[in-house]
């Protein structure tokens, strides 16, 4: 069962592709998306990554929370439903 993770503090330069690459270095993921402003198309500096296997979610958080991506220290945690 997949697990969705919130990724915050992203750089303006981080794209969905670079986010995916960062996570796929060590883990299997289904999706990585950087959220953009609908009006401007600019990054909102956060995104979501869907980890293929829910049991890997904690390992992903332990490994990548506070890691560096595009010059920024990112935040990784379990996504909450709105």
ZAVEXKE-970171 format. One record per residue (C-alpha): residue number from 1; residue in one letter; x, y, z. Coordinates in Angstrom, 2 decimals, always signed. Each point is the difference from the previous one (the first is absolute). Example, Ala and Ser with C-alpha at 12.3 -4.5 7.8 and 13.67 -1.06 7.14 Angstrom:
! residues 2
<k:1	r:a	px:+12.30	py:-4.50	pz:+7.80>
<k:2	r:s	px:+1.37	py:+3.44	pz:-0.66>
***
This chain:
! residues 82
<k:1	r:x	px:+0.00	py:+0.00	pz:+0.00>
<k:2	r:x	px:+1.47	py:+3.40	pz:-0.98>
<k:3	r:x	px:+0.63	py:+2.81	pz:+2.46>
<k:4	r:x	px:-0.06	py:+3.72	pz:-0.78>
<k:5	r:x	px:+2.68	py:+2.28	pz:+1.44>
<k:6	r:x	px:+0.06	py:+3.78	pz:+0.27>
<k:7	r:x	px:+3.26	py:+1.65	pz:-1.08>
<k:8	r:x	px:+0.47	py:+3.61	pz:+1.06>
<k:9	r:x	px:+2.57	py:+2.81	pz:-0.17>
<k:10	r:x	px:+0.70	py:-0.69	pz:-3.67>
<k:11	r:x	px:+2.09	py:+2.39	pz:-2.07>
<k:12	r:x	px:-1.63	py:+2.02	pz:-2.77>
<k:13	r:x	px:+2.22	py:-1.99	pz:-2.39>
<k:14	r:x	px:-1.22	py:-3.44	pz:+1.15>
<k:15	r:x	px:-2.16	py:-1.72	pz:-2.61>
<k:16	r:x	px:-2.08	py:-3.15	pz:+0.20>
<k:17	r:x	px:+2.79	py:-1.76	pz:-1.91>
<k:18	r:x	px:+2.77	py:+1.05	pz:+2.40>
<k:19	r:x	px:-2.20	py:-0.86	pz:+2.98>
<k:20	r:x	px:-0.56	py:-3.48	pz:-1.47>
<k:21	r:x	px:+3.73	py:-0.46	pz:-0.64>
<k:22	r:x	px:+0.85	py:+0.96	pz:+3.59>
<k:23	r:x	px:-2.37	py:-2.61	pz:+1.44>
<k:24	r:x	px:+0.70	py:-2.72	pz:-2.57>
<k:25	r:x	px:+3.71	py:-0.07	pz:+0.88>
<k:26	r:x	px:-0.85	py:-2.35	pz:+2.87>
<k:27	r:x	px:-3.73	py:-0.76	pz:-0.12>
<k:28	r:x	px:-2.72	py:-1.21	pz:-2.35>
<k:29	r:x	px:-2.67	py:+2.65	pz:-0.55>
<k:30	r:x	px:-3.17	py:+0.23	pz:-2.07>
<k:31	r:x	px:-0.26	py:+3.75	pz:-0.40>
<k:32	r:x	px:+1.73	py:+3.28	pz:+0.85>
<k:33	r:x	px:-1.65	py:+3.34	pz:-0.61>
<k:34	r:x	px:+0.93	py:+3.60	pz:+0.84>
<k:35	r:x	px:-3.09	py:+2.14	pz:+0.60>
<k:36	r:x	px:-0.18	py:+3.19	pz:-2.05>
<k:37	r:x	px:-2.14	py:+3.12	pz:+0.16>
<k:38	r:x	px:-2.78	py:-0.25	pz:-2.58>
<k:39	r:x	px:+0.23	py:+3.66	pz:-0.93>
<k:40	r:x	px:+3.74	py:+0.46	pz:-0.31>
<k:41	r:x	px:+1.28	py:-3.54	pz:-0.50>
<k:42	r:x	px:+2.63	py:+0.69	pz:+2.69>
<k:43	r:x	px:+0.90	py:-2.63	pz:+2.57>
<k:44	r:x	px:-1.82	py:+0.19	pz:+3.32>
<k:45	r:x	px:+3.16	py:-1.55	pz:+1.50>
<k:46	r:x	px:-1.59	py:-3.25	pz:+1.07>
<k:47	r:x	px:-1.05	py:-3.24	pz:-1.59>
<k:48	r:x	px:-0.99	py:-3.61	pz:+0.54>
<k:49	r:x	px:+1.73	py:-3.31	pz:-0.56>
<k:50	r:x	px:-1.87	py:-3.30	pz:-0.07>
<k:51	r:x	px:+2.12	py:-2.85	pz:+1.32>
<k:52	r:x	px:-0.77	py:-3.34	pz:-1.63>
<k:53	r:x	px:-0.07	py:-1.98	pz:+3.25>
<k:54	r:x	px:-1.50	py:+1.49	pz:+3.16>
<k:55	r:x	px:+2.49	py:-1.90	pz:+2.19>
<k:56	r:x	px:+2.82	py:+1.99	pz:-1.67>
<k:57	r:x	px:-1.51	py:+3.38	pz:+0.93>
<k:58	r:x	px:+1.76	py:+0.26	pz:+3.37>
<k:59	r:x	px:+3.33	py:-0.98	pz:-1.57>
<k:60	r:x	px:-0.48	py:+2.72	pz:-2.62>
<k:61	r:x	px:-0.76	py:+2.59	pz:+2.68>
<k:62	r:x	px:+2.97	py:-1.11	pz:+2.14>
<k:63	r:x	px:+2.33	py:+0.14	pz:-3.00>
<k:64	r:x	px:-1.16	py:+3.13	pz:-1.84>
<k:65	r:x	px:-1.50	py:+2.34	pz:+2.63>
<k:66	r:x	px:+2.40	py:+2.96	pz:+0.28>
<k:67	r:x	px:+1.97	py:-1.17	pz:-3.05>
<k:68	r:x	px:+1.19	py:+2.56	pz:-2.55>
<k:69	r:x	px:-1.71	py:+0.42	pz:-3.36>
<k:70	r:x	px:+0.84	py:+2.86	pz:-2.36>
<k:71	r:x	px:+1.77	py:+1.88	pz:+2.79>
<k:72	r:x	px:-2.85	py:-0.24	pz:+2.52>
<k:73	r:x	px:-0.50	py:-2.20	pz:+3.05>
<k:74	r:x	px:-3.31	py:-1.76	pz:-0.64>
<k:75	r:x	px:-2.70	py:-1.16	pz:+2.40>
<k:76	r:x	px:-1.47	py:-3.48	pz:-0.53>
<k:77	r:x	px:-2.97	py:-1.31	pz:+1.99>
<k:78	r:x	px:-3.14	py:-2.07	pz:-0.45>
<k:79	r:x	px:-2.60	py:+2.01	pz:-1.89>
<k:80	r:x	px:-3.23	py:+0.79	pz:+1.81>
<k:81	r:x	px:-3.40	py:+0.00	pz:-1.64>
<k:82	r:x	px:-1.67	py:+3.38	pz:-0.43>
***
